[in-house]
Amino acid sequence: MVALSKYFIAIFMAVYTYESFSVFRFRGEKRQRGIYTRQVLLLFFVHFTSFLTICIETGDLQYLFFYAFQQLAVFAVIVLSELIYPTANKLVVNNMCMLLVIGFIMLTRLDLGRAVRQFVIVLVSIAAAMCVPWLLKRFREIKDISWLYALLGILPLGVVLILGNTTYGSKLSYSVFGLSFQPSEFIKIIFVFFVAAAFYKSTSLLQVAYATAVAGIHVLILAASRDLGSALIFFVTYVLMLFLATKNFWYLLLGIVGGCGASVVAYQLFGHVKNRVQAWRDPWTVIAGEGYQVAQSLFSLGRGGLFGLGLFQGAPDDIPKVERDFIFSAVAEEMGLIVALCVIMTALSCFIMFMNIAMRMRDKFYQLIAFGIGVLYIFQVFLTIGGVTKFIPMTGVTLPLVSYGGSSVMATLLMFAVIEGLYIIRQDEGATNVEQRKIKENGQPAETAEKEETAETEENP
């Protein structure tokens, strides 16, 4: 059973990933609904098969109870999102749940205590995220308070710089009532709202200068805190949002030049950056020190093969902090390269849907938000996977929804909720416009107009 389970998991995951992209072929809800139903079934198959393997390997029934709680939570998220927000994007919900499930599987295998803590944080985060779409629809005045977003971003980062806890030479977090959290994870979302609000009404040179100055303060504080991974994410997100807002290639070119220059300066100023570059260039010469994590990560990627060694059959614990920065290597080793590639493709499917939603938004403010969150998400995925595969130097960021980290998973769930809120706003606006147009042209009732529009869409996707 254990030997066969890895093949079933790989097949289920591969079919699920195929469905994540096949949904883009259709616009009719009737055809898409069948795909979403198959995705949910495949998600449950992957989850059940993985935890059955864990229970067989360990002989411990407590894993079975933990699985039952997870399964109930995933089912509740899918059902409640359908009931509370009928027009929500089902692909975003399904992909979010699949990535969470992969994270739960690997964290349970690595450290049950941390998996339980992550599960509790996810429950709290989902409860908060369920309110976000309603808040976005309710409060439309959020477009006019860019100054407030700037303060809400700069002040907490400044507090971390002065009073934050130091972890591996970087000031990343601070504690309140015994709970430690990383503000930069949440400020990423606020930062996107700031940039969108700044460029909503004007993209004049003066407004660009104002937004660039505020964005620069964010990046400089993060650099001073030695949180260079987050500083890079903020910088890239701002440059791309600026380019989208202005359509000016000179801004994009200046951003690229400025980023390259900042990288050289960071290499000269920070010793840990030099260490990471050395570990990236040739981890074998420093395998006893800075290159140890990267070397062990490459060993894990090589051991797994296409279908993996099987859960509890590998040695992912050889990688220090594997549950945070290097969980992708653990997935590749024990669940196989097929599953690991499917994780990448599922994340890419989310990004494509984010961009699809951004293109459909008529309001420039909402369009910039959807685009900015999409860039935040996919760039963090790129940094994490690029680092563990030695494609780029390590940056110390987590794999969204999969890695262990309360602040990271909570912030990512809120990002997905914002995207859902924007999609619901667009769907509601589209339905209203269709009804008004049909009534104006044909004098038909709203219900008849909506049915005709749906039929027309399904016949001519």
SVG drawing of the C-alpha trace seen along z (x, -y; Angstrom):
<svg xmlns="http://www.w3.org/2000/svg" viewBox="-40 -67 76 69">
<polyline fill="none" stroke="black" stroke-width="0.4" points="0.0,0.0 2.8,-2.4 4.7,-1.5 1.7,-2.1 0.4,-5.3 3.1,-7.5 2.0,-6.6 -1.7,-7.3 -0.8,-10.7 1.3,-11.7 -1.5,-10.7 -4.2,-12.5 -2.1,-15.6 -1.2,-15.6 -4.9,-15.3 -5.8,-18.0 -3.2,-20.3 -4.4,-19.6 -7.9,-20.6 -6.5,-23.8 -5.5,-24.9 -8.4,-23.3 -10.8,-25.6 -9.5,-28.5 -10.8,-27.0 -14.4,-27.7 -16.3,-30.7 -19.7,-29.1 -20.4,-28.3 -22.0,-24.9 -18.8,-23.5 -16.6,-25.0 -18.7,-23.5 -17.8,-20.0 -14.1,-20.8 -14.4,-22.3 -16.3,-19.2 -13.5,-16.9 -10.9,-19.1 -12.5,-18.8 -12.7,-15.0 -9.0,-14.8 -8.0,-17.1 -9.8,-14.7 -8.1,-11.7 -4.6,-13.2 -5.3,-14.2 -6.8,-10.8 -4.1,-8.7 -1.3,-10.8 -2.6,-10.5 -3.5,-6.8 0.2,-6.3 1.3,-8.4 -1.0,-6.3 0.3,-3.0 4.0,-4.2 3.7,-5.4 1.0,-3.2 -0.3,-6.2 -4.1,-6.9 -3.7,-10.5 -2.7,-11.3 -6.1,-9.9 -7.9,-12.3 -5.8,-15.2 -6.7,-14.2 -10.4,-14.2 -10.2,-17.8 -8.4,-18.9 -10.8,-17.3 -13.8,-18.8 -12.1,-22.3 -11.4,-22.0 -14.9,-20.8 -16.3,-23.7 -14.2,-26.3 -15.4,-25.0 -19.1,-24.8 -19.2,-28.1 -17.5,-30.0 -20.2,-28.7 -23.0,-29.6 -21.8,-33.0 -20.3,-34.2 -22.1,-32.3 -20.2,-34.3 -16.8,-33.7 -14.1,-32.2 -14.0,-28.4 -10.6,-27.9 -9.0,-30.3 -10.7,-28.5 -9.8,-25.0 -6.1,-25.9 -5.9,-27.6 -7.2,-24.4 -4.9,-22.1 -1.7,-24.1 -2.8,-24.1 -3.3,-20.4 0.1,-19.8 1.6,-21.9 -0.4,-20.0 0.8,-16.7 4.5,-17.6 4.3,-19.5 2.6,-16.5 5.3,-14.3 8.1,-16.6 6.7,-17.9 3.2,-17.1 3.3,-19.9 4.1,-22.6 1.4,-21.1 -1.2,-21.5 -0.2,-25.1 -0.3,-25.9 -3.7,-24.3 -5.1,-26.5 -3.6,-29.6 -5.2,-28.6 -8.6,-28.3 -8.4,-31.7 -7.1,-33.2 -9.9,-31.7 -12.5,-33.1 -11.0,-36.6 -10.6,-36.1 -14.3,-35.3 -15.1,-38.9 -12.7,-40.5 -14.9,-40.3 -17.9,-41.8 -15.7,-44.6 -14.4,-45.4 -18.0,-45.7 -19.1,-47.7 -16.4,-50.3 -15.7,-52.0 -13.9,-55.0 -10.7,-53.0 -9.5,-54.5 -8.9,-57.9 -6.7,-57.3 -3.2,-56.6 -1.7,-58.6 -3.2,-56.2 -1.8,-53.2 1.6,-54.8 1.4,-55.4 0.1,-51.9 3.1,-50.5 6.0,-52.7 5.2,-52.9 5.1,-49.1 8.2,-48.6 9.9,-51.3 8.9,-49.6 10.4,-46.3 13.6,-48.1 13.9,-49.6 12.3,-47.0 12.1,-43.9 13.4,-40.4 16.7,-39.5 16.6,-36.2 19.8,-35.1 21.0,-38.7 17.8,-40.1 15.0,-42.0 11.9,-40.4 9.3,-40.2 8.2,-41.4 6.1,-39.9 2.8,-41.0 1.3,-39.1 3.7,-36.3 2.7,-35.9 5.4,-36.6 4.4,-37.8 6.2,-39.3 4.6,-42.7 6.2,-42.8 4.0,-39.9 0.8,-41.9 2.3,-45.3 2.8,-43.8 -1.0,-43.9 -1.2,-47.4 1.6,-48.5 -0.3,-47.3 -3.3,-49.3 -1.1,-52.3 0.4,-52.1 -3.1,-51.5 -4.6,-54.5 -1.6,-56.7 -2.0,-56.0 -5.8,-55.8 -6.5,-59.4 -3.2,-60.6 0.1,-59.4 1.7,-62.8 5.4,-63.2 4.7,-64.8 2.5,-61.9 5.0,-59.3 7.7,-61.1 5.5,-61.0 4.7,-57.3 8.4,-56.5 9.5,-58.3 7.1,-56.4 7.9,-53.1 11.6,-53.9 11.1,-54.4 9.5,-51.0 12.4,-49.4 15.1,-51.2 13.6,-50.3 13.4,-46.7 17.0,-46.8 18.1,-48.4 16.3,-45.6 18.3,-43.2 15.0,-41.7 16.3,-41.8 13.9,-39.2 10.9,-41.3 12.7,-44.4 13.2,-42.8 9.5,-41.8 8.4,-45.3 10.7,-46.8 9.7,-44.5 6.0,-44.9 6.2,-48.7 8.2,-48.9 5.7,-46.6 2.7,-48.4 4.2,-51.8 4.7,-50.4 1.2,-49.2 -0.2,-52.5 1.8,-54.7 2.6,-52.5 6.0,-54.2 8.9,-51.9 11.4,-54.4 10.2,-53.8 10.6,-50.1 14.1,-50.6 15.0,-52.8 13.6,-50.3 15.8,-47.5 18.9,-49.6 18.1,-50.7 17.5,-47.1 20.8,-46.0 22.6,-48.8 20.9,-48.1 21.9,-44.4 25.6,-45.4 25.4,-47.7 23.7,-45.1 26.4,-42.6 29.1,-45.0 27.3,-46.0 25.9,-42.8 28.0,-39.8 25.1,-37.4 24.4,-38.4 28.0,-37.5 27.6,-34.1 24.4,-33.4 25.9,-34.3 28.9,-32.1 26.5,-29.2 24.7,-29.8 27.8,-29.9 29.5,-26.9 27.9,-25.3 30.4,-22.4 33.3,-24.6 31.4,-25.8 29.3,-22.7 30.4,-22.7 29.0,-26.2 26.9,-28.5 26.5,-26.0 25.1,-23.2 21.4,-24.0 21.6,-24.4 23.7,-21.2 21.3,-19.2 18.4,-20.7 20.0,-19.5 20.5,-16.0 16.8,-15.9 15.8,-17.0 18.0,-14.3 16.9,-11.5 13.2,-11.7 12.9,-10.9 9.6,-11.3 7.4,-9.6 9.4,-10.2 10.7,-7.9 7.4,-7.9 6.3,-9.6 8.7,-8.8 11.1,-7.1 13.4,-10.1 15.6,-12.3 14.3,-15.8 15.2,-16.5 18.9,-16.7 18.0,-20.2 18.0,-22.8 14.7,-24.7 13.3,-22.5 9.7,-23.3 10.2,-27.0 12.4,-27.9 13.1,-24.4 9.8,-22.6 9.7,-22.3 12.8,-20.1 11.0,-17.9 8.0,-17.6 10.2,-16.7 12.1,-14.0 9.2,-12.1 6.3,-12.9 8.3,-13.1 9.2,-15.6 5.8,-15.2 4.0,-16.4 6.6,-19.2 6.1,-20.4 2.4,-20.2 2.8,-22.5 4.6,-25.0 1.9,-24.7 -0.9,-25.1 0.7,-28.3 1.1,-29.4 -2.6,-28.7 -3.5,-31.0 -1.3,-33.7 -2.9,-33.4 -6.4,-33.7 -5.2,-36.8 -4.0,-38.4 -7.3,-37.4 -9.2,-39.1 -7.0,-42.2 -7.6,-42.5 -11.4,-42.3 -11.6,-45.0 -12.9,-48.2 -11.9,-50.3 -8.2,-51.2 -7.9,-51.0 -9.1,-47.5 -7.2,-46.5 -3.9,-47.7 -4.7,-45.8 -5.3,-42.5 -2.2,-43.0 0.0,-43.9 -1.2,-40.9 -0.6,-38.6 3.0,-39.9 3.5,-39.6 2.4,-36.0 4.2,-34.7 7.4,-36.5 7.6,-35.0 7.0,-31.6 9.8,-32.2 12.2,-33.4 11.5,-30.4 11.7,-27.7 14.6,-29.4 16.6,-29.4 16.1,-25.8 17.0,-24.6 20.1,-26.9 18.6,-28.9 19.1,-32.1 20.7,-32.8 18.5,-32.1 16.4,-35.0 14.8,-33.5 11.2,-33.8 8.6,-31.0 6.6,-29.1 3.1,-30.6 0.4,-28.4 2.8,-25.4 5.7,-26.4 5.4,-26.7 4.9,-30.2 1.9,-31.8 2.3,-35.3 3.0,-34.1 0.0,-31.8 -2.3,-34.3 -1.2,-37.1 -1.4,-34.8 -5.0,-33.8 -5.9,-37.5 -4.4,-38.1 -6.5,-35.3 -9.6,-36.8 -8.9,-40.3 -8.7,-38.7 -12.0,-36.9 -13.5,-40.2 -12.4,-41.9 -13.8,-39.0 -17.1,-39.2 -17.3,-43.0 -16.6,-42.4 -19.2,-39.6 -21.9,-41.7 -21.1,-44.7 -21.2,-42.6 -24.6,-41.0 -26.0,-44.5 -24.8,-45.8 -26.3,-42.8 -29.7,-43.3 -29.8,-47.0 -28.7,-46.5 -31.2,-43.7 -34.1,-45.6 -33.2,-48.8 -32.9,-47.0 -35.7,-44.4 -37.8,-45.4 -37.3,-41.9 -37.5,-41.0 -34.2,-40.8 -34.4,-37.0 -35.0,-36.3 -32.1,-38.6 -29.8,-36.9 -30.7,-33.4 -30.3,-34.6 -26.9,-36.0 -25.8,-32.8 -26.9,-30.7 -25.2,-32.9 -21.9,-32.7 -22.0,-28.9 -22.8,-28.5 -20.1,-31.0 -17.2,-30.9"/>
</svg>
